Amino acid sequence: MLCTYGGFTRLVRGHTDDLGEETTAETRSAIENGLRNGNIPLISEQIKEAKRMGLKTYACVNAMAIFNVTKDELINEVDKPMGLATFLELAKDAATTLYV
């Protein structure tokens, strides 16, 4: 999984479970309700579970530069920073690829 721009912000330590400005008020309300009721797990929990199942997570180097984020500021679940071209080469034979 390569996270860039809007998805990338979820990889920054302390912001994984934030609901970003791109989330509409209606969607935000539904998500907050689901989180409160325990019907929706936190994104941080979903990422940790996916890592236990073998997910490889990459942070977009361009997004890191634009948002002025260093590797040390990323959550531990990030395998490494990577550019889109490198990710596409790595993932070309993958059964499942996520570009977030």
Phi and psi in radians as a Rosetta constraint file:
Dihedral C 1 N 2 CA 2 C 2 CIRCULARHARMONIC -1.872 0.35
Dihedral N 2 CA 2 C 2 N 3 CIRCULARHARMONIC 2.167 0.35
Dihedral C 2 N 3 CA 3 C 3 CIRCULARHARMONIC -1.861 0.35
Dihedral N 3 CA 3 C 3 N 4 CIRCULARHARMONIC 2.242 0.35
Dihedral C 3 N 4 CA 4 C 4 CIRCULARHARMONIC -2.382 0.35
Dihedral N 4 CA 4 C 4 N 5 CIRCULARHARMONIC 2.651 0.35
Dihedral C 4 N 5 CA 5 C 5 CIRCULARHARMONIC 0.830 0.35
Dihedral N 5 CA 5 C 5 N 6 CIRCULARHARMONIC -1.979 0.35
Dihedral C 5 N 6 CA 6 C 6 CIRCULARHARMONIC -0.991 0.35
Dihedral N 6 CA 6 C 6 N 7 CIRCULARHARMONIC -0.734 0.35
Dihedral C 6 N 7 CA 7 C 7 CIRCULARHARMONIC -1.224 0.35
Dihedral N 7 CA 7 C 7 N 8 CIRCULARHARMONIC -0.561 0.35
Dihedral C 7 N 8 CA 8 C 8 CIRCULARHARMONIC -1.049 0.35
Dihedral N 8 CA 8 C 8 N 9 CIRCULARHARMONIC -0.669 0.35
Dihedral C 8 N 9 CA 9 C 9 CIRCULARHARMONIC -1.027 0.35
Dihedral N 9 CA 9 C 9 N 10 CIRCULARHARMONIC -0.410 0.35
Dihedral C 9 N 10 CA 10 C 10 CIRCULARHARMONIC -1.264 0.35
Dihedral N 10 CA 10 C 10 N 11 CIRCULARHARMONIC -0.233 0.35
Dihedral C 10 N 11 CA 11 C 11 CIRCULARHARMONIC -1.622 0.35
Dihedral N 11 CA 11 C 11 N 12 CIRCULARHARMONIC -0.060 0.35
Dihedral C 11 N 12 CA 12 C 12 CIRCULARHARMONIC -1.506 0.35
Dihedral N 12 CA 12 C 12 N 13 CIRCULARHARMONIC 2.190 0.35
Dihedral C 12 N 13 CA 13 C 13 CIRCULARHARMONIC -0.872 0.35
Dihedral N 13 CA 13 C 13 N 14 CIRCULARHARMONIC 2.267 0.35
Dihedral C 13 N 14 CA 14 C 14 CIRCULARHARMONIC 1.580 0.35
Dihedral N 14 CA 14 C 14 N 15 CIRCULARHARMONIC -0.109 0.35
Dihedral C 14 N 15 CA 15 C 15 CIRCULARHARMONIC -2.193 0.35
Dihedral N 15 CA 15 C 15 N 16 CIRCULARHARMONIC 0.109 0.35
Dihedral C 15 N 16 CA 16 C 16 CIRCULARHARMONIC -1.033 0.35
Dihedral N 16 CA 16 C 16 N 17 CIRCULARHARMONIC -0.701 0.35
Dihedral C 16 N 17 CA 17 C 17 CIRCULARHARMONIC -1.707 0.35
Dihedral N 17 CA 17 C 17 N 18 CIRCULARHARMONIC 0.138 0.35
Dihedral C 17 N 18 CA 18 C 18 CIRCULARHARMONIC -1.162 0.35
Dihedral N 18 CA 18 C 18 N 19 CIRCULARHARMONIC 2.542 0.35
Dihedral C 18 N 19 CA 19 C 19 CIRCULARHARMONIC -1.673 0.35
Dihedral N 19 CA 19 C 19 N 20 CIRCULARHARMONIC 1.992 0.35
Dihedral C 19 N 20 CA 20 C 20 CIRCULARHARMONIC -1.278 0.35
Dihedral N 20 CA 20 C 20 N 21 CIRCULARHARMONIC 2.952 0.35
Dihedral C 20 N 21 CA 21 C 21 CIRCULARHARMONIC -1.090 0.35
Dihedral N 21 CA 21 C 21 N 22 CIRCULARHARMONIC -0.385 0.35
Dihedral C 21 N 22 CA 22 C 22 CIRCULARHARMONIC -1.283 0.35
Dihedral N 22 CA 22 C 22 N 23 CIRCULARHARMONIC -0.190 0.35
Dihedral C 22 N 23 CA 23 C 23 CIRCULARHARMONIC -1.423 0.35
Dihedral N 23 CA 23 C 23 N 24 CIRCULARHARMONIC 2.125 0.35
Dihedral C 23 N 24 CA 24 C 24 CIRCULARHARMONIC -1.158 0.35
Dihedral N 24 CA 24 C 24 N 25 CIRCULARHARMONIC 2.768 0.35
Dihedral C 24 N 25 CA 25 C 25 CIRCULARHARMONIC -1.022 0.35
Dihedral N 25 CA 25 C 25 N 26 CIRCULARHARMONIC -0.733 0.35
Dihedral C 25 N 26 CA 26 C 26 CIRCULARHARMONIC -1.125 0.35
Dihedral N 26 CA 26 C 26 N 27 CIRCULARHARMONIC -0.800 0.35
Dihedral C 26 N 27 CA 27 C 27 CIRCULARHARMONIC -1.159 0.35
Dihedral N 27 CA 27 C 27 N 28 CIRCULARHARMONIC -0.734 0.35
Dihedral C 27 N 28 CA 28 C 28 CIRCULARHARMONIC -0.993 0.35
Dihedral N 28 CA 28 C 28 N 29 CIRCULARHARMONIC -0.796 0.35
Dihedral C 28 N 29 CA 29 C 29 CIRCULARHARMONIC -1.080 0.35
Dihedral N 29 CA 29 C 29 N 30 CIRCULARHARMONIC -0.780 0.35
Dihedral C 29 N 30 CA 30 C 30 CIRCULARHARMONIC -1.116 0.35
Dihedral N 30 CA 30 C 30 N 31 CIRCULARHARMONIC -0.735 0.35
Dihedral C 30 N 31 CA 31 C 31 CIRCULARHARMONIC -1.159 0.35
Dihedral N 31 CA 31 C 31 N 32 CIRCULARHARMONIC -0.820 0.35
Dihedral C 31 N 32 CA 32 C 32 CIRCULARHARMONIC -1.041 0.35
Dihedral N 32 CA 32 C 32 N 33 CIRCULARHARMONIC -0.695 0.35
Dihedral C 32 N 33 CA 33 C 33 CIRCULARHARMONIC -1.105 0.35
Dihedral N 33 CA 33 C 33 N 34 CIRCULARHARMONIC -0.808 0.35
Dihedral C 33 N 34 CA 34 C 34 CIRCULARHARMONIC -1.102 0.35
Dihedral N 34 CA 34 C 34 N 35 CIRCULARHARMONIC -0.685 0.35
Dihedral C 34 N 35 CA 35 C 35 CIRCULARHARMONIC -1.136 0.35
Dihedral N 35 CA 35 C 35 N 36 CIRCULARHARMONIC -0.779 0.35
Dihedral C 35 N 36 CA 36 C 36 CIRCULARHARMONIC -1.084 0.35
Dihedral N 36 CA 36 C 36 N 37 CIRCULARHARMONIC -0.707 0.35
Dihedral C 36 N 37 CA 37 C 37 CIRCULARHARMONIC -1.445 0.35
Dihedral N 37 CA 37 C 37 N 38 CIRCULARHARMONIC -0.132 0.35
Dihedral C 37 N 38 CA 38 C 38 CIRCULARHARMONIC 1.415 0.35
Dihedral N 38 CA 38 C 38 N 39 CIRCULARHARMONIC 0.194 0.35
Dihedral C 38 N 39 CA 39 C 39 CIRCULARHARMONIC -1.428 0.35
Dihedral N 39 CA 39 C 39 N 40 CIRCULARHARMONIC -0.356 0.35
Dihedral C 39 N 40 CA 40 C 40 CIRCULARHARMONIC -2.168 0.35
Dihedral N 40 CA 40 C 40 N 41 CIRCULARHARMONIC 2.174 0.35
Dihedral C 40 N 41 CA 41 C 41 CIRCULARHARMONIC -1.339 0.35
Dihedral N 41 CA 41 C 41 N 42 CIRCULARHARMONIC 2.680 0.35
Dihedral C 41 N 42 CA 42 C 42 CIRCULARHARMONIC -1.054 0.35
Dihedral N 42 CA 42 C 42 N 43 CIRCULARHARMONIC 2.610 0.35
Dihedral C 42 N 43 CA 43 C 43 CIRCULARHARMONIC -1.019 0.35
Dihedral N 43 CA 43 C 43 N 44 CIRCULARHARMONIC -0.698 0.35
Dihedral C 43 N 44 CA 44 C 44 CIRCULARHARMONIC -1.038 0.35
Dihedral N 44 CA 44 C 44 N 45 CIRCULARHARMONIC -0.696 0.35
Dihedral C 44 N 45 CA 45 C 45 CIRCULARHARMONIC -1.186 0.35
Dihedral N 45 CA 45 C 45 N 46 CIRCULARHARMONIC -0.685 0.35
Dihedral C 45 N 46 CA 46 C 46 CIRCULARHARMONIC -1.134 0.35
Dihedral N 46 CA 46 C 46 N 47 CIRCULARHARMONIC -0.703 0.35
Dihedral C 46 N 47 CA 47 C 47 CIRCULARHARMONIC -1.146 0.35
Dihedral N 47 CA 47 C 47 N 48 CIRCULARHARMONIC -0.773 0.35
Dihedral C 47 N 48 CA 48 C 48 CIRCULARHARMONIC -1.066 0.35
Dihedral N 48 CA 48 C 48 N 49 CIRCULARHARMONIC -0.745 0.35
Dihedral C 48 N 49 CA 49 C 49 CIRCULARHARMONIC -1.144 0.35
Dihedral N 49 CA 49 C 49 N 50 CIRCULARHARMONIC -0.738 0.35
Dihedral C 49 N 50 CA 50 C 50 CIRCULARHARMONIC -1.097 0.35
Dihedral N 50 CA 50 C 50 N 51 CIRCULARHARMONIC -0.669 0.35
Dihedral C 50 N 51 CA 51 C 51 CIRCULARHARMONIC -1.107 0.35
Dihedral N 51 CA 51 C 51 N 52 CIRCULARHARMONIC -0.726 0.35
Dihedral C 51 N 52 CA 52 C 52 CIRCULARHARMONIC -1.075 0.35
Dihedral N 52 CA 52 C 52 N 53 CIRCULARHARMONIC -0.483 0.35
Dihedral C 52 N 53 CA 53 C 53 CIRCULARHARMONIC -1.566 0.35
Dihedral N 53 CA 53 C 53 N 54 CIRCULARHARMONIC 0.008 0.35
Dihedral C 53 N 54 CA 54 C 54 CIRCULARHARMONIC 1.898 0.35
Dihedral N 54 CA 54 C 54 N 55 CIRCULARHARMONIC 0.061 0.35
Dihedral C 54 N 55 CA 55 C 55 CIRCULARHARMONIC -1.084 0.35
Dihedral N 55 CA 55 C 55 N 56 CIRCULARHARMONIC 2.365 0.35
Dihedral C 55 N 56 CA 56 C 56 CIRCULARHARMONIC -1.761 0.35
Dihedral N 56 CA 56 C 56 N 57 CIRCULARHARMONIC 2.285 0.35
Dihedral C 56 N 57 CA 57 C 57 CIRCULARHARMONIC -2.086 0.35
Dihedral N 57 CA 57 C 57 N 58 CIRCULARHARMONIC 2.263 0.35
Dihedral C 57 N 58 CA 58 C 58 CIRCULARHARMONIC -2.178 0.35
Dihedral N 58 CA 58 C 58 N 59 CIRCULARHARMONIC 2.459 0.35
Dihedral C 58 N 59 CA 59 C 59 CIRCULARHARMONIC -1.738 0.35
Dihedral N 59 CA 59 C 59 N 60 CIRCULARHARMONIC 2.295 0.35
Dihedral C 59 N 60 CA 60 C 60 CIRCULARHARMONIC -1.158 0.35
Dihedral N 60 CA 60 C 60 N 61 CIRCULARHARMONIC 2.161 0.35
Dihedral C 60 N 61 CA 61 C 61 CIRCULARHARMONIC -1.147 0.35
Dihedral N 61 CA 61 C 61 N 62 CIRCULARHARMONIC -0.563 0.35
Dihedral C 61 N 62 CA 62 C 62 CIRCULARHARMONIC -1.166 0.35
Dihedral N 62 CA 62 C 62 N 63 CIRCULARHARMONIC -0.747 0.35
Dihedral C 62 N 63 CA 63 C 63 CIRCULARHARMONIC -1.111 0.35
Dihedral N 63 CA 63 C 63 N 64 CIRCULARHARMONIC -0.678 0.35
Dihedral C 63 N 64 CA 64 C 64 CIRCULARHARMONIC -1.038 0.35
Dihedral N 64 CA 64 C 64 N 65 CIRCULARHARMONIC -0.748 0.35
Dihedral C 64 N 65 CA 65 C 65 CIRCULARHARMONIC -1.180 0.35
Dihedral N 65 CA 65 C 65 N 66 CIRCULARHARMONIC -0.774 0.35
Dihedral C 65 N 66 CA 66 C 66 CIRCULARHARMONIC -1.115 0.35
Dihedral N 66 CA 66 C 66 N 67 CIRCULARHARMONIC -0.735 0.35
Dihedral C 66 N 67 CA 67 C 67 CIRCULARHARMONIC -1.545 0.35
Dihedral N 67 CA 67 C 67 N 68 CIRCULARHARMONIC 0.026 0.35
Dihedral C 67 N 68 CA 68 C 68 CIRCULARHARMONIC 0.962 0.35
Dihedral N 68 CA 68 C 68 N 69 CIRCULARHARMONIC 0.891 0.35
Dihedral C 68 N 69 CA 69 C 69 CIRCULARHARMONIC -1.961 0.35
Dihedral N 69 CA 69 C 69 N 70 CIRCULARHARMONIC 2.318 0.35
Dihedral C 69 N 70 CA 70 C 70 CIRCULARHARMONIC -1.626 0.35
Dihedral N 70 CA 70 C 70 N 71 CIRCULARHARMONIC 2.866 0.35
Dihedral C 70 N 71 CA 71 C 71 CIRCULARHARMONIC -1.017 0.35
Dihedral N 71 CA 71 C 71 N 72 CIRCULARHARMONIC -0.623 0.35
Dihedral C 71 N 72 CA 72 C 72 CIRCULARHARMONIC -1.150 0.35
Dihedral N 72 CA 72 C 72 N 73 CIRCULARHARMONIC -0.316 0.35
Dihedral C 72 N 73 CA 73 C 73 CIRCULARHARMONIC -1.569 0.35
Dihedral N 73 CA 73 C 73 N 74 CIRCULARHARMONIC -0.069 0.35
Dihedral C 73 N 74 CA 74 C 74 CIRCULARHARMONIC -1.463 0.35
Dihedral N 74 CA 74 C 74 N 75 CIRCULARHARMONIC 2.690 0.35
Dihedral C 74 N 75 CA 75 C 75 CIRCULARHARMONIC -1.153 0.35
Dihedral N 75 CA 75 C 75 N 76 CIRCULARHARMONIC 2.746 0.35
Dihedral C 75 N 76 CA 76 C 76 CIRCULARHARMONIC -1.097 0.35
Dihedral N 76 CA 76 C 76 N 77 CIRCULARHARMONIC -0.397 0.35
Dihedral C 76 N 77 CA 77 C 77 CIRCULARHARMONIC -1.300 0.35
Dihedral N 77 CA 77 C 77 N 78 CIRCULARHARMONIC -0.161 0.35
Dihedral C 77 N 78 CA 78 C 78 CIRCULARHARMONIC -1.328 0.35
Dihedral N 78 CA 78 C 78 N 79 CIRCULARHARMONIC 2.173 0.35
Dihedral C 78 N 79 CA 79 C 79 CIRCULARHARMONIC -1.255 0.35
Dihedral N 79 CA 79 C 79 N 80 CIRCULARHARMONIC -0.784 0.35
Dihedral C 79 N 80 CA 80 C 80 CIRCULARHARMONIC -3.062 0.35
Dihedral N 80 CA 80 C 80 N 81 CIRCULARHARMONIC 2.796 0.35
Dihedral C 80 N 81 CA 81 C 81 CIRCULARHARMONIC -1.258 0.35
Dihedral N 81 CA 81 C 81 N 82 CIRCULARHARMONIC 2.608 0.35
Dihedral C 81 N 82 CA 82 C 82 CIRCULARHARMONIC -2.778 0.35
Dihedral N 82 CA 82 C 82 N 83 CIRCULARHARMONIC 2.540 0.35
Dihedral C 82 N 83 CA 83 C 83 CIRCULARHARMONIC -1.467 0.35
Dihedral N 83 CA 83 C 83 N 84 CIRCULARHARMONIC 2.843 0.35
Dihedral C 83 N 84 CA 84 C 84 CIRCULARHARMONIC -1.078 0.35
Dihedral N 84 CA 84 C 84 N 85 CIRCULARHARMONIC -0.770 0.35
Dihedral C 84 N 85 CA 85 C 85 CIRCULARHARMONIC -1.075 0.35
Dihedral N 85 CA 85 C 85 N 86 CIRCULARHARMONIC -0.727 0.35
Dihedral C 85 N 86 CA 86 C 86 CIRCULARHARMONIC -1.143 0.35
Dihedral N 86 CA 86 C 86 N 87 CIRCULARHARMONIC -0.725 0.35
Dihedral C 86 N 87 CA 87 C 87 CIRCULARHARMONIC -1.080 0.35
Dihedral N 87 CA 87 C 87 N 88 CIRCULARHARMONIC -0.784 0.35
Dihedral C 87 N 88 CA 88 C 88 CIRCULARHARMONIC -1.082 0.35
Dihedral N 88 CA 88 C 88 N 89 CIRCULARHARMONIC -0.670 0.35
Dihedral C 88 N 89 CA 89 C 89 CIRCULARHARMONIC -1.145 0.35
Dihedral N 89 CA 89 C 89 N 90 CIRCULARHARMONIC -0.783 0.35
Dihedral C 89 N 90 CA 90 C 90 CIRCULARHARMONIC -1.098 0.35
Dihedral N 90 CA 90 C 90 N 91 CIRCULARHARMONIC -0.690 0.35
Dihedral C 90 N 91 CA 91 C 91 CIRCULARHARMONIC -1.610 0.35
Dihedral N 91 CA 91 C 91 N 92 CIRCULARHARMONIC 0.015 0.35
Dihedral C 91 N 92 CA 92 C 92 CIRCULARHARMONIC -1.025 0.35
Dihedral N 92 CA 92 C 92 N 93 CIRCULARHARMONIC -0.490 0.35
Dihedral C 92 N 93 CA 93 C 93 CIRCULARHARMONIC -1.896 0.35
Dihedral N 93 CA 93 C 93 N 94 CIRCULARHARMONIC 0.150 0.35
Dihedral C 93 N 94 CA 94 C 94 CIRCULARHARMONIC -1.245 0.35
Dihedral N 94 CA 94 C 94 N 95 CIRCULARHARMONIC 2.563 0.35
Dihedral C 94 N 95 CA 95 C 95 CIRCULARHARMONIC -1.242 0.35
Dihedral N 95 CA 95 C 95 N 96 CIRCULARHARMONIC -0.627 0.35
Dihedral C 95 N 96 CA 96 C 96 CIRCULARHARMONIC -2.389 0.35
Dihedral N 96 CA 96 C 96 N 97 CIRCULARHARMONIC 2.343 0.35
Dihedral C 96 N 97 CA 97 C 97 CIRCULARHARMONIC -2.330 0.35
Dihedral N 97 CA 97 C 97 N 98 CIRCULARHARMONIC 2.332 0.35
Dihedral C 97 N 98 CA 98 C 98 CIRCULARHARMONIC -2.047 0.35
Dihedral N 98 CA 98 C 98 N 99 CIRCULARHARMONIC 2.187 0.35
Dihedral C 98 N 99 CA 99 C 99 CIRCULARHARMONIC -2.055 0.35
Dihedral N 99 CA 99 C 99 N 100 CIRCULARHARMONIC 1.795 0.35
